[in-house]
Amino acid sequence: LSFRRELPDGGARPNAAQFKQLVVTALRELHGEVGAALPVDVLTYEEKTLSAILRVISSGLVKLWSALTLLGFYQNRRCAFRVLQVKPTSPFLLALSGNSRELVLD
């Protein structure tokens, strides 16, 4: 999934670890602990443009998409996620990409 996050009032820009936590929080808020346990990887994240490429198993796509598009606030400021592209990829290629599960949260 390719996502772009929008902060209309120029609010705080999360770093990669904060963005990953935001994704988990959005899943937890909409789908509970089962949603928060969904394996989602942030393959790329561009803090300047607030764009990310996320990897999720196909059975979790709807949960992830709904959780992010229904999230309306970040740090008490309005925000929105926009899906730019959904692209199935080869599991062989995905094995070569990074793994956001290794990100360390402060």
RAVEN-V700848 format. One record per pair of residues at least 24 apart in sequence whose C-alpha atoms are under 7 Angstrom apart, sorted by the first residue. I is the first residue (numbers start at 1). GAP is how many residues later the second one is. D is the distance in Angstrom with one decimal. If there is no record, write none. Layout:
[[I GAP D] [I GAP D]]
This chain:
[[1 52 5.5] [1 53 5.1] [1 54 6.4] [1 84 5.8] [1 85 4.6] [1 86 6.3] [2 50 5.8] [2 51 4.4] [2 52 6.3] [2 81 6.0] [2 82 5.3] [2 83 5.1] [2 84 6.4] [3 48 5.7] [3 49 5.3] [3 50 6.2] [3 78 6.5] [3 79 5.6] [3 80 4.7] [3 81 5.6] [4 46 5.7] [4 47 4.3] [4 48 6.3] [4 77 5.7] [4 78 5.3] [4 79 6.6] [4 80 6.9] [5 45 5.3] [5 46 6.3] [5 75 5.7] [5 76 4.4] [5 77 6.3] [6 73 5.5] [6 74 5.2] [6 75 6.2] [7 71 6.7] [7 72 4.8] [7 73 6.9] [8 71 6.7] [11 66 7.0] [13 34 6.7] [14 33 6.9] [15 32 6.2] [16 29 6.2] [17 86 5.9] [17 87 6.6] [17 88 5.7] [23 45 7.0] [26 41 5.3] [26 42 6.1] [26 45 6.3] [27 37 6.5] [27 40 5.2] [30 37 5.8] [41 58 5.9] [41 59 5.0] [41 60 6.5] [42 57 6.9] [42 58 5.1] [43 54 6.7] [43 55 5.7] [43 56 6.5] [43 57 6.6]]
